[in-house]
Amino acid sequence: MAQRAMLCSRCRKIIGSTEVTCSWCGAARPSSLLASAAWTRGALDGDWLVRAIITVNIGMYIFSLMISSHRGDGLNPLSFMSPGQTALLVLGGTGTLPIEQFGRYWTLVSANYLHGGILHLVFNLMALRQIAPWVSQEYGASRMFVIYTIGGIIGFWLSWFAGVYFTIGASAAVCSLIGALLYFGKSRGGAYGAMVYREVSGWVVGLVLFGLMMPGINNWGHGGGLLGGILLGMLLGYQEQGSENAFHRLLSLLCAVLTVGVLAWAVYGAVLLTLTR
């Protein structure tokens, strides 16, 4: 029976019907059964986790609007449907204000799930939806979530250290995923590694230009997330260096418990404050 063209299980590029290896990354052509199993495994492991992160971001944004007495300037499209600063502070925005004046160190986690407006949310989640599955493919779902969580913390820690007064957004965590892909491309080498490095480098250039042109961008957070992602990619390793193990899964579980606990605490505090107004 003639073979049909199929997606490579490693790089998701097309393998031609006559090819026995992927011309993009060099991976061997799997059997149809193995290809189906790999695709299903990715859908169960990586895709649901990306959807969960997106869902939590959207949920926190909606809740921040619900508890806000101020929702931005309707005449300004950049502040359309913006939650109030008080709501964002209560829910865990980070920076020198909440950390140094109120001792809210846990905001280094919660700030990754807060956004200042609908455009801020959409841009970050579009980038996350494009980058996170790629990182999950090369590192595995557990390591991807560890990089996202700890990389975001590193990004906001650096911006706090640099004196940023108040900041929020998933971009620090997204930048950590970009940093992990940068390390992967440079470390792996070959045609596929070079392609990954070139493409992700374009994201970095875009981030730098965007940060220089747009006011209010937390470039310290972006830079810290990027460096954190490179470091974490190096420490954790990627799939070709070794499959995910029990340590990676345990670390991912701890990150999940930390995230859920911090966000639950933030929502609880916000509800109490709202009821006592």
Summary of the structure (lengths in Angstrom):
residues: 277
radius of gyration: 20.1
end to end distance: 71.9
largest distance: 71.9
contacts: 945
relative contact order: 0.12
helix: 70%
strand: 3%
